[in-house]
Amino acid sequence: IKLLDQKQLYGFHCAAKLGTKKTIISVTHSGEMLLMRAKRELRGFQSTDGIMVLYKIKQKRERNYVKIAIVSLLLLGGVGLVGAGVGYYLYTQTDLFSPDKETDTSLMATLGDDHVQTLEVDIETLTALKESFEKHEKSESEKATMQAMVVATDVISQMVPDSLKDQYSSEEVVRKFKGQGGINLVVKEGNTTGDAFDKSVAELNEYAMNYAQNNEYTTAIDYYQQAIESEDDNASARLESYANQGELYAQTDQLSEAKIAYEKARETSEQLSQEDRPRYQNTQAWTEAKLSGVYQDLNQTQDAEEALKEAEKIYLKTVALFAKLAKSDPTTHRQNLAWAYNMLANFYHNDTQEIKASIEARQKALDIYRDLAAKQALLFFERLFMTYNSLALSYQELNEYPKAQASYQKSFELTQEARDQGLENPKEYLAQALNQLGVIYTKQEQYNPANKHLKQSEKLYKELMFEDSHRFQAYLLGVQQDIAACYAQQQEYAKASRLYEEVIDKYQILNAQDPMKLNAPLAKALNSLAWIRLMDEKHHDTQQARQLLRKSLHHAKALEQSDRKRSLSLGATSHIYLAYLALHEGSMKEAFEHYDQALTLHPNYETAKSYLLLLVAKKNLMKANTLFTSMLEEYTSPEHQAELWMMYGKFYMEIDKVHAKLKLERALALYHDLNDTLKIEAIRILMNQADANNTMVQ
């Protein structure tokens, strides 16, 4: 129960049956989604002594026969299953229960049919959690027990060659061993399929999801393909297959395949939406948004624009649908309405970059969740917590840090209130909230509260490490990286360097064990330490900076298969720093090359702007003019357009004052619309300078 609590897996039914030297613990749950979550969350248990066996024990007679039945189970051997051993632990109770040394297992020979124990094997439960316990101490008794446990389940199909599958089908094995050794194995009613070896679409999706979470994308894609090709007619599960396969194809830059998968998901979601709009309409909108991104990457601009418009249209329809349903059935649908607003906010934030629209939708979700949480605080805690955090991220995008800080502060206060009301294991949420507050204080150069919150977060993550080191080590290293960044921003380079070096060493050890998961934070830490080596006058070391940046590029490249966008962003940062290093060494050609590579990998406004300023400063007129033109086409927000036209006008002041003034006039009009009085005044001063130096300008 403690282990389940640590993983926040609630509502499971636990029971223990006592044997002479072993106690078998059964854990079940009626909810399929929680079983799937358990499968994902309980992976760390394989290194823990004393884990659960998952099946139910039904007694036919008196309670005292349970002990005999389990002894019999432990003695079962020689069942002859090829490749058996799913790997479930039996919990050895040496302190809590004294072994009954007088138990005579030969009594089993005298038991009649009336005393046979029935083990009802729940395939759904067994399959959902089997992968969590694949490593085990293979004593002879445990082997025999595990063989007996799996004989009546579909999972045996993965362990025997095709030629033997008929021999070891569920029905055949149950028939063969029924009643032997005082054990009667039966499959839970309604819990098996016609073909024991034909996995359902839902099961295949489950396997695929596990591989995807471990960054084994090729295997995951293959499992999704098996699910798609299965004869199972579960349309909802097939929709999941298409959508997730499309996501993996897109992440691994297989755009044509992603397009096909998403288009199939679109077709399936349209069909399902006609049958059940509340359930599937948001999925339909999500698919359109994903398709838009793929079309854009394939340079199918018109298709991209149409898909994006369709996505917004469907999201808005979903909001309207749940708003209507919430009026007639608020208990059921107000939370669905909040969820629909959150989905719309995600769309505006991620897909159209309309951050203000995202904030507006998020605020509506927040209002509903606050109202619901006022009556059922713990039930809606996590959704409210995450909504506050998402709102803070949007404010950060607009550089509105005080508002972002206020949202993160709400998350923190919410967690404190939930803890006082009985929230299980609140440390994780508190650590996350404190970390976020520390980062936002750092961005505002409020270093005392930043250090305070980050250190408190670090302390909590260290405590959580004692409970689950595998899960929380990366979080601990992440907050330590944020502490180092705070030191660096205060120009406390010695402290920052030491901490970055410690973090990098730990990342490298962990990365050797699981390279797919930690390439991103390792690349980021290497970039940060390289920048300190360039900035720190006392310990300036361009050679080490170059080595660190080359290592970072290596890890960013290794990340490309699993997270291409982040890979390109980290690689671009490395090239920007290499460009700075080249400038420092006087190598203008190399600096230009690195900026070009940075913009090729990850074109963004700030990178392009810094490159543009460099070109202007070095009077590289042809390249600067080309970059101005492309940036004006690419960055179309009024703020970006105004700044670019102002920079363009200043650039032309030494080339052609007539054209300079024309460009400044465009900037002036845009800043009037933005009501930016400071910039308006600055442009007027520049235009007066142009007039004073050029009699042709009237």
C-alpha positions as CSV (number, residue, x, y, z in Angstrom):
1,I,0.0,0.0,0.0
2,K,2.9,2.3,0.8
3,L,4.4,1.7,-2.7
4,L,1.1,2.4,-4.4
5,D,0.7,5.6,-2.4
6,Q,4.1,6.7,-3.4
7,K,3.1,6.3,-7.1
8,Q,-0.3,8.0,-6.3
9,L,-2.1,4.9,-7.6
10,Y,-5.4,5.0,-5.7
11,G,-8.5,2.8,-5.5
12,F,-6.7,-0.5,-5.9
13,H,-8.0,-3.5,-4.0
14,C,-5.3,-5.3,-2.1
15,A,-5.5,-8.7,-0.3
16,A,-2.9,-11.0,1.2
17,K,-2.9,-14.8,1.5
18,L,-0.6,-16.3,4.1
19,G,1.6,-19.3,3.2
20,T,4.2,-21.1,5.3
21,K,7.1,-19.1,4.0
22,K,5.5,-16.9,1.3
23,T,2.7,-14.4,1.4
24,I,1.0,-13.8,-1.9
25,I,-0.5,-10.4,-2.3
26,S,-3.2,-9.8,-4.9
27,V,-3.8,-6.3,-6.3
28,T,-6.7,-5.5,-8.6
29,H,-8.6,-2.5,-9.9
30,S,-11.8,-2.1,-11.9
31,G,-10.6,0.8,-14.0
32,E,-8.7,0.0,-17.2
33,M,-7.1,3.4,-17.3
34,L,-5.6,3.1,-13.8
35,L,-4.3,-0.4,-14.7
36,M,-2.6,1.1,-17.7
37,R,-1.2,3.9,-15.5
38,A,0.1,1.3,-13.0
39,K,1.9,-0.5,-15.8
40,R,3.7,2.7,-16.7
41,E,4.4,3.9,-13.2
42,L,5.5,0.7,-11.5
43,R,8.6,0.1,-13.6
44,G,10.9,1.0,-10.7
45,F,9.7,-1.9,-8.7
46,Q,11.9,-4.4,-10.5
47,S,14.8,-3.4,-8.3
48,T,12.7,-3.6,-5.1
49,D,12.5,-6.7,-3.0
50,G,9.0,-8.0,-2.2
51,I,6.6,-7.2,-5.0
52,M,3.0,-8.1,-5.7
53,V,1.6,-11.1,-7.5
54,L,-1.5,-10.2,-9.3
55,Y,-4.3,-12.7,-9.3
56,K,-7.4,-13.4,-7.3
57,I,-7.9,-16.3,-4.9
58,K,-11.4,-17.7,-4.5
59,Q,-12.0,-20.1,-1.6
60,K,-14.4,-23.0,-1.8
61,R,-14.2,-24.1,1.8
62,E,-12.8,-23.0,5.1
63,R,-10.2,-20.2,5.4
64,N,-7.5,-22.6,6.8
65,Y,-7.2,-24.3,3.4
66,V,-5.7,-21.2,1.8
67,K,-2.4,-22.0,3.4
68,I,-2.4,-25.5,1.9
69,A,-3.4,-24.2,-1.5
70,I,-0.5,-21.8,-1.7
71,V,2.0,-24.4,-0.5
72,S,0.7,-26.6,-3.3
73,L,1.2,-23.8,-5.7
74,L,4.8,-23.4,-4.6
75,L,5.4,-27.1,-5.1
76,L,4.0,-27.1,-8.6
77,G,6.9,-28.0,-10.9
78,G,7.7,-29.7,-14.1
79,V,4.8,-28.1,-16.0
80,G,7.1,-28.0,-19.0
81,L,6.3,-24.5,-20.3
82,V,8.9,-23.3,-22.8
83,G,10.5,-20.0,-21.9
84,A,8.3,-19.4,-18.8
85,G,9.1,-16.7,-16.3
86,V,7.1,-13.5,-16.6
87,G,9.0,-12.3,-13.5
88,Y,6.6,-11.5,-10.7
89,Y,8.0,-11.3,-7.2
90,L,6.6,-13.2,-4.2
91,Y,6.8,-11.3,-0.9
92,T,8.9,-13.2,1.6
93,Q,7.6,-12.5,5.1
94,T,10.3,-13.3,7.6
95,D,9.5,-10.8,10.3
96,L,5.7,-10.3,10.2
97,F,4.7,-13.9,9.9
98,S,6.3,-16.9,11.6
99,P,6.6,-20.0,9.3
100,D,4.4,-22.9,10.3
101,K,7.1,-25.5,10.6
102,E,4.6,-28.3,11.2
103,T,2.8,-27.9,7.9
104,D,2.8,-31.3,6.2
105,T,2.5,-30.7,2.4
106,S,1.8,-34.4,2.0
107,L,-1.7,-33.6,3.1
108,M,-2.3,-32.4,-0.4
109,A,-2.4,-36.0,-1.5
110,T,-5.4,-36.7,0.7
111,L,-7.5,-33.7,-0.4
112,G,-10.5,-34.4,-2.4
113,D,-12.4,-32.3,-5.0
114,D,-14.3,-30.5,-2.2
115,H,-11.1,-28.9,-1.0
116,V,-9.7,-27.7,-4.3
117,Q,-8.7,-24.1,-4.4
118,T,-9.8,-22.0,-7.4
119,L,-7.4,-19.4,-8.7
120,E,-9.3,-16.9,-11.0
121,V,-6.7,-15.4,-13.4
122,D,-7.5,-11.9,-14.5
123,I,-5.8,-11.5,-17.8
124,E,-6.4,-7.7,-18.1
125,T,-4.7,-7.1,-14.7
126,L,-1.9,-9.6,-15.4
127,T,-1.1,-8.2,-18.8
128,A,-1.3,-4.6,-17.7
129,L,1.3,-5.0,-15.0
130,K,3.5,-7.9,-16.1
131,E,6.2,-5.7,-17.6
132,S,6.7,-3.9,-14.3
133,F,8.2,-6.9,-12.7
134,E,10.3,-8.6,-15.4
135,K,13.4,-9.0,-13.3
136,H,13.3,-11.4,-10.4
137,E,15.4,-13.7,-8.2
138,K,14.9,-17.0,-10.0
139,S,14.8,-19.6,-7.2
140,E,13.3,-22.9,-8.1
141,S,10.1,-22.3,-6.0
142,E,9.6,-18.9,-7.6
143,K,10.0,-20.3,-11.1
144,A,7.4,-23.0,-10.5
145,T,5.0,-20.4,-9.0
146,M,5.4,-18.1,-11.8
147,Q,4.9,-20.8,-14.3
148,A,1.7,-21.8,-12.6
149,M,0.5,-18.2,-12.6
150,V,0.9,-17.5,-16.3
151,V,-0.3,-20.8,-17.7
152,A,-3.9,-19.6,-18.2
153,T,-3.0,-16.2,-19.7
154,D,-2.5,-14.8,-23.1
155,V,0.9,-13.5,-22.2
156,I,2.4,-17.0,-22.6
157,S,2.0,-16.4,-26.3
158,Q,5.1,-14.2,-26.2
159,M,7.2,-16.9,-24.7
160,V,6.7,-19.9,-27.0
161,P,7.5,-20.5,-30.7
162,D,4.6,-20.5,-33.2
163,S,4.8,-24.3,-33.6
164,L,3.8,-24.7,-29.9
165,K,1.1,-22.0,-29.5
166,D,-1.8,-24.4,-30.0
167,Q,-0.4,-26.6,-27.3
168,Y,-0.1,-23.7,-24.8
169,S,-3.3,-21.9,-25.6
170,S,-5.3,-20.7,-22.6
171,E,-8.0,-23.3,-23.0
172,E,-5.6,-26.2,-23.5
173,V,-3.4,-25.3,-20.5
174,V,-6.4,-24.8,-18.2
175,R,-7.8,-28.2,-19.3
176,K,-4.5,-29.9,-18.9
177,F,-3.8,-28.7,-15.3
178,K,-7.3,-28.4,-14.0
179,G,-7.5,-29.8,-10.5
180,Q,-3.8,-31.0,-10.4
181,G,-2.1,-30.5,-7.1
182,G,-5.2,-29.1,-5.5
183,I,-5.3,-26.1,-7.8
184,N,-8.1,-25.3,-10.2
185,L,-7.1,-22.6,-12.7
186,V,-9.9,-20.7,-14.5
187,V,-9.9,-17.7,-16.7
188,K,-12.0,-14.8,-15.4
189,E,-15.4,-14.8,-17.2
190,G,-15.4,-12.5,-20.2
191,N,-11.7,-11.9,-19.9
192,T,-10.4,-13.9,-22.8
193,T,-10.6,-13.8,-26.6
194,G,-11.5,-16.4,-29.2
195,D,-7.9,-16.6,-30.2
196,A,-5.5,-16.5,-27.3
197,F,-2.7,-15.3,-29.4
198,D,-4.5,-12.5,-31.4
199,K,-3.8,-9.4,-29.2
200,S,-6.4,-6.8,-29.3
201,V,-5.8,-3.3,-30.7
202,A,-5.9,-1.9,-27.2
203,E,-3.3,-4.3,-26.0
204,L,-1.0,-3.5,-28.9
205,N,-1.4,0.2,-28.3
206,E,-0.4,-0.4,-24.7
207,Y,2.8,-2.2,-25.7
208,A,3.5,0.6,-28.3
209,M,3.0,3.3,-25.6
210,N,5.6,1.6,-23.3
211,Y,8.2,1.5,-26.1
212,A,7.5,5.1,-27.0
213,Q,8.0,6.2,-23.4
214,N,11.3,4.5,-23.4
215,N,12.2,6.3,-26.6
216,E,12.2,3.1,-28.6
217,Y,10.3,4.7,-31.4
218,T,10.9,2.2,-34.2
219,T,9.5,-0.6,-32.1
220,A,6.6,1.5,-31.0
221,I,5.7,2.5,-34.6
222,D,5.8,-1.3,-35.5
223,Y,3.4,-2.1,-32.6
224,Y,1.0,0.6,-33.7
225,Q,1.1,-0.8,-37.2
226,Q,0.2,-4.2,-35.9
227,A,-2.7,-2.6,-34.1
228,I,-3.8,-0.9,-37.3
229,E,-3.6,-4.1,-39.2
230,S,-5.4,-6.2,-36.6
231,E,-8.8,-7.6,-37.3
232,D,-10.1,-6.2,-34.1
233,D,-13.0,-3.7,-34.9
234,N,-12.3,-1.4,-31.9
235,A,-12.4,1.9,-33.9
236,S,-11.6,4.0,-30.8
237,A,-8.4,2.1,-30.1
238,R,-7.5,2.2,-33.9
239,L,-7.9,6.0,-33.7
240,E,-5.3,6.0,-30.9
241,S,-3.0,3.9,-33.0
242,Y,-3.2,6.3,-36.0
243,A,-2.8,9.4,-33.9
244,N,0.1,8.1,-31.8
245,Q,1.9,6.6,-34.9
246,G,1.6,10.0,-36.6
247,E,3.1,11.7,-33.6
248,L,6.1,9.4,-33.6
249,Y,6.6,9.7,-37.3
250,A,6.5,13.5,-37.0
251,Q,8.9,13.5,-34.0
252,T,11.4,11.3,-36.0
253,D,11.0,13.6,-39.1
254,Q,9.3,11.0,-41.3
255,L,6.9,13.5,-42.6
256,S,5.2,11.6,-45.4
257,E,4.4,8.7,-43.1
258,A,3.2,11.2,-40.4
259,K,0.9,12.8,-43.0
260,I,-0.7,9.4,-43.9
261,A,-1.2,8.4,-40.3
262,Y,-2.7,11.7,-39.3
263,E,-5.0,11.7,-42.3
264,K,-6.2,8.2,-41.3
265,A,-6.7,9.5,-37.7
266,R,-8.7,12.4,-39.2
267,E,-10.9,10.1,-41.1
268,T,-11.5,7.8,-38.1
269,S,-12.1,10.7,-35.7
270,E,-14.7,12.2,-38.1
271,Q,-16.6,8.9,-38.2
272,L,-16.5,8.5,-34.4
273,S,-17.5,12.1,-33.9
274,Q,-20.7,11.5,-35.8
275,E,-21.6,8.8,-33.3
276,D,-20.3,10.6,-30.1
277,R,-19.5,14.2,-30.5
278,P,-18.6,15.0,-26.8
279,R,-16.1,12.2,-26.7
280,Y,-14.3,12.5,-30.1
281,Q,-14.7,16.1,-31.4
282,N,-11.7,17.4,-29.6
283,T,-9.6,14.6,-30.9
284,Q,-10.8,15.5,-34.4
285,A,-9.6,19.1,-33.8
286,W,-6.3,17.9,-32.4
287,T,-5.7,15.8,-35.5
288,E,-6.4,18.8,-37.8
289,A,-3.9,20.9,-35.9
290,K,-1.2,18.1,-36.1
291,L,-1.9,17.7,-39.8
292,S,-1.4,21.5,-40.3
293,G,2.1,21.3,-38.8
294,V,3.0,18.4,-41.0
295,Y,1.6,20.1,-44.1
296,Q,3.6,23.2,-43.2
297,D,6.8,21.1,-42.9
298,L,6.1,19.6,-46.3
299,N,5.6,23.1,-47.8
300,Q,1.9,22.4,-48.5
301,T,1.0,25.9,-47.3
302,Q,-2.6,26.0,-48.5
303,D,-3.4,22.6,-46.9
304,A,-1.7,23.7,-43.7
305,E,-3.8,26.9,-43.5
306,E,-7.0,25.1,-44.2
307,A,-6.3,22.4,-41.6
308,L,-5.4,25.0,-39.0
309,K,-8.7,26.9,-39.7
310,E,-10.6,23.7,-39.4
311,A,-9.0,22.8,-36.1
312,E,-9.9,26.1,-34.6
313,K,-13.5,25.8,-35.9
314,I,-13.9,22.3,-34.3
315,Y,-12.3,23.4,-31.0
316,L,-14.7,26.3,-30.8
317,K,-17.6,24.0,-31.6
318,T,-16.5,21.6,-28.8
319,V,-16.5,24.5,-26.3
320,A,-20.0,25.5,-27.4
321,L,-21.2,21.9,-27.2
322,F,-20.0,21.5,-23.6
323,A,-21.3,24.9,-22.6
324,K,-24.7,23.8,-23.7
325,L,-24.4,20.4,-22.0
326,A,-23.2,22.1,-18.8
327,K,-26.4,24.1,-18.5
328,S,-28.5,20.9,-18.5
329,D,-26.1,18.7,-16.5
330,P,-23.5,20.8,-14.7
331,T,-22.3,18.0,-12.5
332,T,-21.0,16.0,-15.4
333,H,-20.1,18.6,-18.0
334,R,-18.7,21.7,-16.2
335,Q,-15.4,19.9,-15.8
336,N,-15.6,18.8,-19.5
337,L,-16.2,22.5,-20.4
338,A,-13.0,23.5,-18.5
339,W,-11.1,20.7,-20.3
340,A,-12.4,22.0,-23.7
341,Y,-11.2,25.5,-22.8
342,N,-7.8,24.1,-21.9
343,M,-7.6,22.3,-25.2
344,L,-8.5,25.5,-27.0
345,A,-5.8,27.4,-25.0
346,N,-3.2,24.8,-25.9
347,F,-4.1,25.1,-29.6
348,Y,-3.7,28.9,-29.5
349,H,-0.4,28.7,-27.5
350,N,1.2,25.8,-29.5
351,D,-0.3,25.9,-33.0
352,T,-1.2,29.5,-33.8
353,Q,1.1,31.3,-31.3
354,E,-1.9,33.5,-30.4
355,I,-0.7,33.9,-26.8
356,K,-3.3,36.4,-25.7
357,A,-6.1,34.2,-27.1
358,S,-4.6,31.3,-25.2
359,I,-4.6,33.3,-22.0
360,E,-8.2,34.2,-22.4
361,A,-9.3,30.6,-22.9
362,R,-7.1,29.4,-20.1
363,Q,-8.6,32.0,-17.7
364,K,-12.1,30.6,-18.5
365,A,-10.9,27.0,-17.7
366,L,-9.3,28.4,-14.5
367,D,-12.6,30.0,-13.4
368,I,-14.5,26.7,-13.7
369,Y,-11.8,24.6,-12.0
370,R,-11.6,27.1,-9.1
371,D,-15.4,26.8,-8.6
372,L,-15.3,23.0,-8.8
373,A,-12.3,22.9,-6.4
374,A,-14.1,25.0,-3.9
375,K,-16.5,22.1,-3.4
376,Q,-14.1,19.1,-4.1
377,A,-10.6,20.5,-3.5
378,L,-8.6,17.2,-3.7
379,L,-10.5,15.9,-6.7
380,F,-9.7,18.9,-8.9
381,F,-6.4,19.8,-7.3
382,E,-4.1,18.5,-10.1
383,R,-6.2,20.0,-13.0
384,L,-6.2,23.4,-11.2
385,F,-2.5,23.1,-10.5
386,M,-1.6,22.3,-14.1
387,T,-3.9,25.1,-15.5
388,Y,-2.2,27.7,-13.3
389,N,1.2,26.5,-14.6
390,S,0.1,26.6,-18.2
391,L,-1.2,30.1,-17.7
392,A,2.2,31.1,-16.3
393,L,4.0,29.7,-19.4
394,S,1.8,31.9,-21.6
395,Y,2.6,35.0,-19.6
396,Q,6.3,34.1,-19.8
397,E,6.0,34.0,-23.6
398,L,4.9,37.6,-23.5
399,N,7.7,38.5,-21.0
400,E,5.0,39.4,-18.5
401,Y,7.0,37.9,-15.6
402,P,5.0,39.4,-12.7
403,K,1.8,37.8,-14.0
404,A,3.7,34.5,-14.5
405,Q,5.0,34.8,-11.0
406,A,1.5,35.3,-9.6
407,S,0.2,32.2,-11.4
408,Y,3.1,30.1,-10.1
409,Q,2.5,31.5,-6.6
410,K,-1.1,30.3,-6.9
411,S,0.1,26.8,-7.7
412,F,2.3,26.8,-4.6
413,E,-0.5,28.1,-2.3
414,L,-2.9,25.6,-3.8
415,T,-0.5,22.8,-3.0
416,Q,-0.1,23.9,0.5
417,E,-3.9,24.0,1.0
418,A,-4.3,20.6,-0.5
419,R,-1.6,19.2,1.7
420,D,-3.4,20.5,4.8
421,Q,-6.6,18.9,3.5
422,G,-5.0,15.5,3.2
423,L,-3.3,15.4,-0.3
424,E,-1.2,12.3,-0.5
425,N,2.5,12.9,-1.0
426,P,2.4,16.6,-1.7
427,K,6.2,17.0,-1.8
428,E,6.4,16.4,-5.5
429,Y,4.0,19.3,-6.3
430,L,5.6,21.6,-3.7
431,A,9.0,20.9,-5.2
432,Q,7.8,21.6,-8.7
433,A,6.0,24.9,-7.6
434,L,9.1,26.1,-5.7
435,N,11.3,25.3,-8.7
436,Q,9.0,27.3,-11.0
437,L,8.9,30.3,-8.7
438,G,12.7,30.2,-8.4
439,V,13.2,30.3,-12.1
440,I,10.7,33.2,-12.6
441,Y,12.4,35.2,-9.8
442,T,15.7,34.6,-11.6
443,K,14.3,36.0,-14.9
444,Q,13.2,39.1,-13.0
445,E,16.7,39.4,-11.4
446,Q,15.2,39.0,-7.9
447,Y,18.1,36.8,-6.8
448,N,17.4,36.4,-3.1
449,P,13.9,34.9,-3.4
450,A,15.1,33.0,-6.5
451,N,17.9,31.3,-4.4
452,K,15.5,30.7,-1.5
453,H,12.9,28.9,-3.6
454,L,15.3,26.9,-5.7
455,K,17.1,25.7,-2.5
456,Q,13.8,24.7,-0.9
457,S,12.9,22.8,-4.1
458,E,16.3,21.1,-4.1
459,K,15.8,20.0,-0.5
460,L,12.4,18.4,-1.3
461,Y,13.7,16.6,-4.3
462,K,16.6,15.2,-2.2
463,E,14.0,13.8,0.2
464,L,12.0,12.4,-2.7
465,M,15.2,10.7,-3.9
466,F,15.1,8.5,-0.8
467,E,11.6,7.3,-1.8
468,D,12.3,6.8,-5.5
469,S,15.8,7.6,-6.7
470,H,15.1,6.4,-10.3
471,R,12.2,8.7,-10.8
472,F,13.4,11.9,-9.0
473,Q,17.1,12.0,-9.9
474,A,16.5,13.9,-13.1
475,Y,14.3,16.4,-11.3
476,L,17.0,17.0,-8.7
477,L,19.6,17.6,-11.4
478,G,17.2,19.9,-13.2
479,V,16.7,22.2,-10.2
480,Q,20.4,22.2,-9.5
481,Q,20.9,23.3,-13.1
482,D,18.5,26.2,-12.4
483,I,20.5,27.1,-9.3
484,A,23.7,27.2,-11.4
485,A,21.9,29.4,-13.9
486,C,20.9,31.8,-11.1
487,Y,24.5,32.0,-10.0
488,A,25.7,32.6,-13.6
489,Q,23.1,35.4,-14.1
490,Q,24.5,37.1,-10.9
491,Q,28.0,36.7,-12.4
492,E,29.0,34.3,-9.6
493,Y,30.8,32.3,-12.2
494,A,32.9,30.2,-9.8
495,K,29.8,28.9,-8.0
496,A,28.0,28.3,-11.2
497,S,30.9,26.5,-12.8
498,R,31.3,24.1,-9.9
499,L,27.6,23.2,-9.9
500,Y,27.4,22.8,-13.6
501,E,30.4,20.5,-13.6
502,E,28.8,18.4,-10.8
503,V,25.5,18.2,-12.7
504,I,27.2,17.4,-16.0
505,D,29.2,14.5,-14.4
506,K,26.0,13.0,-13.0
507,Y,24.2,13.5,-16.3
508,Q,27.0,11.7,-18.1
509,I,26.8,8.7,-15.7
510,L,23.0,8.5,-16.1
511,N,23.2,9.1,-19.8
512,A,25.4,6.1,-20.2
513,Q,22.6,4.0,-18.7
514,D,19.8,5.6,-20.6
515,P,21.2,7.9,-23.4
516,M,17.8,8.6,-25.0
517,K,16.3,10.3,-22.0
518,L,19.0,12.7,-20.8
519,N,20.6,14.1,-24.0
520,A,18.5,17.3,-23.8
521,P,19.4,18.5,-20.2
522,L,23.0,17.4,-20.7
523,A,23.3,19.4,-24.0
524,K,21.8,22.4,-22.2
525,A,24.2,22.2,-19.3
526,L,27.2,21.9,-21.6
527,N,26.1,25.0,-23.5
528,S,25.6,26.9,-20.2
529,L,29.1,26.0,-18.9
530,A,30.6,26.9,-22.2
531,W,29.0,30.3,-22.1
532,I,30.5,30.8,-18.6
533,R,34.0,29.9,-20.0
534,L,33.5,32.7,-22.6
535,M,32.1,35.3,-20.1
536,D,34.2,34.7,-17.0
537,E,37.2,37.0,-17.2
538,K,39.1,35.2,-14.4
539,H,38.7,31.7,-15.9
540,H,38.3,32.6,-19.6
541,D,39.0,29.5,-21.6
542,T,38.0,29.5,-25.2
543,Q,39.6,26.1,-25.9
544,Q,37.4,24.4,-23.2
545,A,34.4,26.4,-24.3
546,R,34.8,25.0,-27.9
547,Q,35.2,21.4,-26.5
548,L,32.0,21.8,-24.4
549,L,30.1,23.2,-27.4
550,R,31.2,20.4,-29.6
551,K,30.0,17.9,-27.0
552,S,26.7,19.7,-26.7
553,L,26.3,19.5,-30.5
554,H,26.9,15.7,-30.2
555,H,24.2,15.2,-27.6
556,A,21.8,17.5,-29.4
557,K,22.3,15.4,-32.6
558,A,21.7,12.2,-30.6
559,L,18.4,13.7,-29.4
560,E,17.1,14.3,-33.0
561,Q,15.3,10.9,-33.3
562,S,13.3,11.3,-30.2
563,D,12.7,15.1,-30.0
564,R,13.7,16.8,-33.2
565,K,12.5,20.3,-32.3
566,R,14.4,20.4,-29.1
567,S,17.4,18.9,-30.8
568,L,17.5,21.7,-33.4
569,S,17.0,24.4,-30.7
570,L,19.9,23.1,-28.6
571,G,22.1,22.8,-31.7
572,A,21.3,26.3,-32.8
573,T,22.3,27.6,-29.3
574,S,25.6,25.8,-29.6
575,H,26.2,27.4,-33.0
576,I,25.3,30.9,-31.7
577,Y,27.9,30.5,-28.9
578,L,30.5,29.2,-31.4
579,A,29.8,32.3,-33.5
580,Y,30.5,34.5,-30.5
581,L,33.7,32.6,-29.9
582,A,34.7,33.0,-33.5
583,L,34.1,36.8,-33.3
584,H,36.2,36.9,-30.1
585,E,39.0,35.3,-32.0
586,G,38.6,37.6,-35.0
587,S,37.3,34.9,-37.4
588,M,34.5,36.8,-39.1
589,K,33.9,34.1,-41.8
590,E,33.6,31.3,-39.2
591,A,31.2,33.5,-37.2
592,F,28.9,34.0,-40.2
593,E,29.0,30.3,-40.9
594,H,27.9,29.4,-37.4
595,Y,25.1,32.0,-37.5
596,D,23.9,30.6,-40.8
597,Q,23.9,27.1,-39.3
598,A,22.0,28.3,-36.2
599,L,19.3,29.9,-38.4
600,T,19.1,26.8,-40.6
601,L,18.6,24.5,-37.6
602,H,16.2,26.7,-35.6
603,P,15.1,30.0,-37.2
604,N,13.8,32.3,-34.5
605,Y,13.5,36.0,-34.2
606,E,16.1,36.7,-31.5
607,T,18.8,34.6,-33.2
608,A,18.1,36.3,-36.6
609,K,18.1,39.7,-34.9
610,S,21.5,39.2,-33.3
611,Y,22.9,37.9,-36.6
612,L,21.4,41.0,-38.3
613,L,23.0,43.4,-35.8
614,L,26.4,41.7,-36.4
615,L,26.0,42.0,-40.2
616,V,25.1,45.7,-39.8
617,A,28.0,46.4,-37.5
618,K,30.4,44.8,-39.9
619,K,28.8,46.6,-42.8
620,N,28.1,43.4,-44.7
621,L,25.4,45.2,-46.7
622,M,24.4,42.4,-49.1
623,K,23.8,39.8,-46.4
624,A,22.2,42.3,-44.1
625,N,19.7,43.4,-46.8
626,T,18.9,39.8,-47.7
627,L,18.3,38.9,-44.0
628,F,16.1,42.0,-43.5
629,T,13.9,41.0,-46.4
630,S,13.5,37.4,-45.2
631,M,12.8,38.4,-41.6
632,L,10.1,40.9,-42.7
633,E,8.4,38.0,-44.5
634,E,8.8,35.5,-41.7
635,Y,8.0,37.5,-38.5
636,T,4.7,39.2,-39.1
637,S,3.6,40.3,-35.6
638,P,3.2,44.1,-35.3
639,E,5.9,44.2,-32.6
640,H,8.4,42.4,-34.8
641,Q,7.5,44.4,-37.9
642,A,7.8,47.7,-36.1
643,E,11.2,46.8,-34.7
644,L,12.5,45.5,-38.0
645,W,11.4,48.5,-40.0
646,M,13.1,50.8,-37.4
647,M,16.3,48.8,-37.6
648,Y,16.1,48.7,-41.4
649,G,15.7,52.5,-41.5
650,K,18.7,53.0,-39.2
651,F,20.7,50.6,-41.4
652,Y,19.9,52.7,-44.5
653,M,20.9,56.0,-42.9
654,E,24.4,55.6,-44.2
655,I,23.3,54.2,-47.6
656,D,20.3,56.2,-48.9
657,K,18.6,58.7,-46.6
658,V,15.5,58.9,-48.8
659,H,14.9,55.1,-48.5
660,A,15.9,55.3,-44.8
661,K,13.1,57.8,-44.1
662,L,10.6,55.7,-46.0
663,K,11.4,52.7,-43.8
664,L,11.3,54.8,-40.7
665,E,7.9,56.1,-41.6
666,R,6.6,52.5,-41.8
667,A,8.0,51.8,-38.4
668,L,6.5,55.1,-37.0
669,A,3.0,54.0,-38.3
670,L,3.3,50.6,-36.6
671,Y,4.5,52.1,-33.3
672,H,1.5,54.5,-33.4
673,D,-0.8,51.5,-33.6
674,L,1.1,49.9,-30.7
675,N,0.9,53.2,-28.7
676,D,4.7,53.0,-27.9
677,T,5.5,56.6,-27.2
678,L,9.2,56.0,-26.5
679,K,9.8,54.4,-29.9
680,I,7.8,57.0,-31.6
681,E,10.0,59.7,-30.2
682,A,13.2,57.8,-31.1
683,I,12.0,57.4,-34.7
684,R,11.2,61.1,-35.0
685,I,14.7,62.0,-33.9
686,L,16.1,59.7,-36.6
687,M,13.9,61.1,-39.3
688,N,15.0,64.7,-38.3
689,Q,18.6,63.5,-38.6
690,A,17.8,62.2,-42.1
691,D,16.2,65.6,-43.0
692,A,19.1,67.6,-41.7
693,N,21.7,65.6,-43.6
694,N,19.8,65.4,-46.9
695,T,18.4,68.5,-48.6
696,M,16.5,66.3,-51.0
697,V,14.2,65.1,-48.3
698,Q,11.3,67.5,-47.6
